Amino acid sequence: MLNLNFRTAGEIVAEPGGSARLGEIASGLGCARILVVTDAGVRKIGLLDAGLAGLKQAGIAVSVYDGVLADPPEAVIEDALAAGRSHRADGVIGFGGGSSMDVAKLAAFLLNSDQKLQDTYGLGKCEGDRLPLIQVPTTAGTGSEVTPIAVVTIAGADKMGVVSPQLYGDVALLDADLTMGLPAPVTAATGLDAMVHAIEAYTSKHKKNAISDALAREALTLLAGNIRTACKTPDDRAARAGMLLGACLAGMAFANAPVAAVHALAYPIGGHFHVPHGLSNSLVMPHVMRFNKPDAAALYAELAPLIDPGITPGPPEAMADALIASIEALIADLAIDSTLRQVGISHNHLPMLAEDAMKQTRLLVNNPREVSYDDAMRIYEAAL
């Protein structure tokens, strides 16, 4: 706790309707030719409209790349780079979910670098500076708007991470109006994803610190306090704003105290079965927590009343059990898939998943309890 190094995005703006000010924000960063990185769905339903109007009003030339896919493959990043080079972009806006913001990070860096994408895989491999970068999330989940991490799908279903301080944006713009009316299953899965970020940051074996702890605790308070309302009443602006801020705080926490086994076991589920990342996390979350309990009970006990104020104070092991039961009850209340079988995974698939999970060493090293191949198999079996 005496020694820590905390980083985050340059500026965080939380303002319902704030995407209409993108032109003003981009101009303030000295941009005249912006590449907007998003996906076709976000563009089709009009979430970009106010932002594009603001950019036009500010006299900024805009090119929109809307080819982002979930779990983006290398080809998507290369296509975004081609669009940026053709436009002679001098700034990038990531607009959408975590995948769009991840692609935007890599585009902002690689458009200003001689490095190739493959040269940046790993920790601290980016050299030089990036173009100005603004991140605008449209779901309350990934926290990608305030992390220095981008995940890319390579050959097969393997994922590679780029982790470098150059990937922090200049501005993270939290516009709760962009999340209004988001369908309940998406709200639930992305909200649970953000809760995983906070829980794993709080229990991370490496780099856990006083600042990340404070952010994780406040994130869980906001997320647990608003997720049911946001799912049941999609147009509740206060609940949406609470979820968006909670996801951002959780992102700030895990960017500095990294995530662990939940993510390591979730990545193969998404890669092989195209299950959305948030849902992949929620499918294994309670089972990983139960596995971690021997080494993390005291920390789980500290988080328990934030997620469920009704949990009775008591021995750490009992409070940890109550926390895990409360999370399972929350998943049931939100009526999303809760077993691997529901997403098409059978017992025969588990060895493949476990083998791939064990490749996620950059994540597993952060887990409070060491995870072996046999442990991964047992966790997946419990999640079936």
JOUR-V740871 format. One record per run of one state. SS is the DSSP state (H for helix, E for strand, L for the rest). FROM is the first residue (numbers start at 1). TO is the last residue. Records with the same first field share a line. If there is no record, write none. Layout:
SS = FROM-TO + FROM-TO
//
This chain:
L = 1-10 + 15-17 + 29-32 + 38-38 + 45-48 + 58-60 + 66-66 + 68-72 + 88-90 + 97-97 + 111-116 + 121-121 + 124-131 + 138-143 + 147-148 + 154-158 + 164-164 + 168-170 + 175-175 + 180-183 + 204-209 + 233-236 + 257-260 + 274-276 + 308-315 + 334-339 + 344-346 + 358-360 + 365-372 + 384-384
E = 11-14 + 33-37 + 39-39 + 61-65 + 67-67 + 73-73 + 91-96 + 122-123 + 132-137 + 149-153 + 159-163 + 171-174
H = 18-28 + 40-44 + 49-57 + 74-87 + 98-110 + 117-120 + 144-146 + 165-167 + 176-179 + 184-203 + 210-232 + 237-256 + 261-273 + 277-307 + 316-333 + 340-343 + 347-357 + 361-364 + 373-383
//
